[in-house]
Amino acid sequence: MLDNLREQASTTSYFEEEVPSLEEIQAPRLSSSRFLGMTVVQRFILALMLLVAICALGTMFLLITGKILPPFLY
């Protein structure tokens, strides 16, 4: 096990780095374009629906508490 240790140390460079191949660099990453199994368009639609729901709930809350009044009640 330790017989050829000096020979291996002198022939092996410690500063050699593995250079990734061109295929590894340019390989498309499908997992990075998906979050929770949804595409970009699906996430956008979900965020838009969430925005509309929050705006509707906020408006209803303001109407219920009397902070704003619809124009036909003046």
C-alpha positions in Angstrom: 0.0 0.0 0.0 2.7 2.5 0.9 5.4 1.0 -1.3 5.1 3.4 -4.3 4.0 6.4 -2.3 7.0 8.6 -3.3 6.6 7.6 -7.0 3.0 8.4 -7.0 3.6 11.8 -5.3 6.2 12.8 -7.7 4.2 11.9 -10.8 0.8 13.2 -9.7 0.2 16.9 -9.7 -1.9 18.2 -6.8 -3.0 21.2 -8.8 -4.6 19.3 -11.6 -8.3 20.2 -12.0 -10.9 18.3 -13.8 -12.1 20.3 -16.7 -15.8 19.7 -17.5 -16.5 18.6 -21.0 -18.4 20.8 -23.4 -21.5 18.6 -23.1 -21.6 19.0 -19.4 -21.3 22.8 -19.7 -24.0 23.1 -22.3 -26.4 20.5 -21.0 -29.9 22.1 -20.4 -31.1 21.9 -16.9 -34.8 21.0 -17.0 -35.1 20.9 -13.2 -34.0 24.6 -12.8 -36.8 25.8 -15.1 -39.5 24.2 -13.0 -40.6 25.0 -9.4 -43.1 22.8 -7.8 -43.7 21.1 -11.1 -45.0 24.2 -12.8 -43.7 26.1 -15.8 -43.0 29.8 -15.9 -46.4 30.6 -17.5 -48.3 28.5 -14.9 -46.4 30.2 -12.0 -47.3 33.6 -13.5 -51.0 32.8 -13.8 -51.0 31.5 -10.2 -49.3 34.7 -9.0 -51.8 36.8 -11.0 -54.8 34.9 -9.5 -53.3 35.4 -6.0 -53.0 39.1 -6.7 -56.6 39.4 -7.8 -57.9 37.4 -4.8 -56.0 39.6 -2.4 -57.2 42.8 -4.0 -60.8 41.6 -3.9 -60.6 40.5 -0.3 -59.0 43.9 0.7 -61.7 45.8 -1.1 -64.4 43.7 0.5 -62.8 44.3 3.9 -62.7 48.1 3.3 -66.4 48.1 2.2 -67.5 46.1 5.3 -65.7 48.3 7.7 -67.0 51.4 6.1 -63.7 53.0 5.2 -64.8 53.3 1.6 -68.2 53.6 0.1 -69.4 52.8 -3.4 -70.4 55.9 -5.4 -74.1 54.9 -5.5 -74.5 55.1 -1.7 -73.6 58.8 -1.4 
